Amino acid sequence: MIKNNLNMIENARLVGYIEKNYKLFCITDEAFAKKAEKDLGFHVVLGNVRTRREALGIEATYEFGGARKPRADAVLQFQEYVAALEKRITALEKVVMELTMGGQKGSK
């Protein structure tokens, strides 16, 4: 495993990123490290993700070895996230419709 020491700020940002996103993505620690590196803008390796995930008490969303399948709790959390987004989209659509219809009524 490649070692990569993070400074305190990078560590805090990675921990927050793991807490917020790890269960949503349902990917391996290695793939999560690559995504975190891209999103956070600093070098992140598998060991950085695994040690912090374990310290936070977050189980891996993919089983190790053999067929990889998402854990049921991660899938449920993702489904809840999607449902919340759908509600927000519906609310935004209503606002857009009201603004659009309100503008048409005023022009007549």
N, C-alpha and C positions, 0 to 999 in steps of 0.2 A: 504494500500500500504506500502511495506517495504521501509524504508528510508536507503539510502546508500550515505554517503558523500564521494566524490572523491577529491583527492588532485588536484592541478593545472595542473600537468603533465597528470594525468589520464583524467581529464576533457578535456584538449586540444586534447588528443589522441582520446577520444570518440567522440568529436565534429567532428574532421576530418574524423573519420570512418563513422559517420552518413552521413555527406555531400557526401562522396564518394560512399557509399554502400546502403543507406536506400531504395532508389527507385528501385535499381536493384533486391533486394531480394524478394520484394512483399510479405512480411510476417508481422505478427502482431508485435506490439512493444515488447510484452513479448518474442516472439520467436527471435526477433532481439537482445534483451538484452542477451539471452543465447548464440547466435552466437557471439556477440561482446565480451562477457566474455571469450569464448573459444579462439577467434582470438587475443584479446588484452592481455590476461593473467592477468586480475584483475577482481574483483567482480563488475558486472553490473546488475542492476535491472530495471524492467519496468519503474519506475519513472525517472531513469537517462535518459533513451532513450526518453520517452515522453516529458519531460520538455525541453530537448535540441533540439529535433525535432521541437517542437512548437516554441521555441525561434529562430530557424533558418528559420521559415516560411515554413517548409516542411509538407505537408498534409499527413495524414496516408494513406498508400498504400492499406489498407484493411478497409472496412467500419465497423463501430462498430455495433454489434448485428446482428441477422438474418444471412442470407447467406453471407458468406465472398467472395468477388470477387475483383480481382485486379483492380486498377484504370486504365483507358485507357492511361493516360500519362505515368504511370509507365511501362505498357506493351510496349508502343512505345519506351521508353528509353531503355528497355531491348532488344527489337528487333534491335535497332540501334547498341547497344553494341555487339550483336551476329554477325551482319553483318560486323562490323569492325574487329572482331576476325576472321571471315571467310576470309576476304581480307588479313589479316596478314598471315594466314595459307597458303593461295594460294601463296603468295609471298615467303614464306619460302620453300614451295614445289618446286618452280622454282629454287631457289638457290641450294637446295639439288640436283635437277636433273642436273643443270649445273656443279656442283662440281663432281657429279658421272660420268657424260658423259665426262667431261674434264679429269678425271683420267683415263678413259678407252682409250681415244684417245692417251694420252701420253704413254700408255703401249704397243701400237702396233708397 
